[in-house]
Amino acid sequence: MFGIVLLLTILVFKILALEVSGLSNEKENDIATIEVIGNKFFYSNTDEQFFMKGIAYQPSRSLSELEDTTESFETKYIDPLSNPKTCLRDIHYLKKLHINTIRVYSIDPLKNHDDCMNALANEGIYVLVDLAEPDISIVRDTPTWDVTLLTRYQNVVDAMNKYTNVLGFFAGNEVNNSRNNTFASPFVKAAIRDIKQYIKEKEYRQIPVGYSSNDDSETRDNLAKYFVCDEHKADFYGINMYEWCGYSSYGTSGYRERTKEFESYPVPVFFSEFGCNLVRPRPFTEIGAIYGSRMSQVWSGGLVYMYFEEENNYGVVKLNDEGDIEILDDFRYLEKEFSKVETKGVTRTEYLKTDHKISNIECPPAEIGTDWEASTNLPPTPDLLKCSCLDEVPCLVLPTEDSSAYDYLFDHVCSQVDCTDVMADGRTGKYGIYSDCSTIQKLSLEISKIYFQNDATAIVCPIENNLVYFNSQSLEKQPQKQCKKAFETIKKKLKNEPTNREKESLSNKETNPSDTSKEKNSSASIINKPELVLLVILIILSTFLF
């Protein structure tokens, strides 16, 4: 009997110990969230303003790894927050650098991030997460905002929103990087709009969503205005800034001019990347200016690019052959400069007393053929239900990593049918009804149009290609109600609409009417030839004589 009581007593103590341990861990991870008020960041539990002392934290696979056919990876990118061995090794060095924020460019939303995120939170380190990944992002030269991108972005939000040390999400990184692709900006702004709305609908914590821009002299002013004008503005704005190299200065680097430009900006602005590497080791003398009295009134700090030394020579540490960390000279300089930072900023109470409500910024006027071609009319929110109908069309397309194969098929198919219903134009602000569907869905629709134009009873598709196959279920079962109506509309439109080739032919005739008159004149000249008239007379005479 005594033995049973003793065992029960031990069991009770173990349970109590586990509960105490759990409470202890919960307390350890109770990091304050960061809030946006006006154009500042503040800790949610104090009056204190928050300044980023950050670094980009994203290991990448080498080109040789990606080209090695014997290797097999789940993703082309490395998710550093899903591997406790990696992040727990590096947190010691991040703290040594006085880092309070890291930026991660790609995470796998299917992986578990608890160990790394909790360990970072315990050390007071916040995380900025990019929503895209290398193969699923808004492409600057052929931009789209579609169901594939929306699903990816939503999945990242679903995976990361529970962590209180998530500072914010980037909806894009340098998508518009020159005057030649400003038309890509409406697609990024649509992404910001839809992810903010998704966070609201899911009743998640109000995590800020923003954009990371480059510092292109021809577009930076319009870009900065565009992402904070009208009701669909970014919650914060980052700039990848590399103007200060080596031992430059506030006056000669361009920092003074940039600070002047953003002094009345309505949302928090910071350097989402900095650290020019024209001089190695990098002395990081810009840190004194960024967190000094002049710039800290405007900027909320920044993130050094980058933690890992790779082929681009921007790292502060490198991995040796055993996978251990080796500190580089850049690390020592960065540690020294960040250790000096003691920026206090303004308290929340003081800031709320001031007139911090900055007047609305007008959107820059867009004009085709100029340096700014970004329409304020944004792409629609991708409609997953509508686009799912295109999975039921007769001709379907297989996925491939070779995007040029899709380009070839689009060029071929769109010479036979009108493809404007899948096209999106950020210049004009015109978006086809199916422009928000995936590449595969759009291509399947256009190939199926050719099928509808033909017999529409065959069991083969009108295009011979390894990526195209016939969907036998399209004949065996009735489509969903909403899909049936969509297919009827498509077929009806096909009957009344000329193909692209016919349009081109008509256009050529309209622009070259003289071609038709030449044909008429040519015929007339043949009839009026004297030789022909004489021949007709001879035929008539021969009829009477014989």
HUZIPE-V206929 format. One line per field, one symbol per residue. ss: DSSP state (~ for helix, > for strand, _ for the rest). Layout:
# HUZIPE-V206929
ss = ???
This chain:
# HUZIPE-V206929
ss = _~~~~~~~~~~~~~~~~~~~~~~~~~~~_____>>>>__>>>>_____>__>>>>>___>__~~~~~_________>______~~~~~~~~~~~~~____>>>>_________~~~~~~~~~___>>>>>__>__>__________~~~~~~~~~~~~~~_____>>>>>>>>_____~~~~~~~~~~~~~~~~~~~~~~~______>>>>>>______~~~~~~~__>______>>>>>>_____________~~~~~~~______>>>>>>>___________~~~~~____~~~_>>>>>>___>________>>>_____>>>_~~~~~~~~~~~________~~~~~~_______>______________________~~~~~~~~___>>>_____~~~~~~~~~~~______~~~_>>____>>_______~~~~~~~~~~~~~~~______________>>>__~~~~____~~~~~~~~~~~~~~~~___~~~~~~~~~~~~__~~~~~~~~~~~~~~__~~~~~~~~~~~~~~~~_
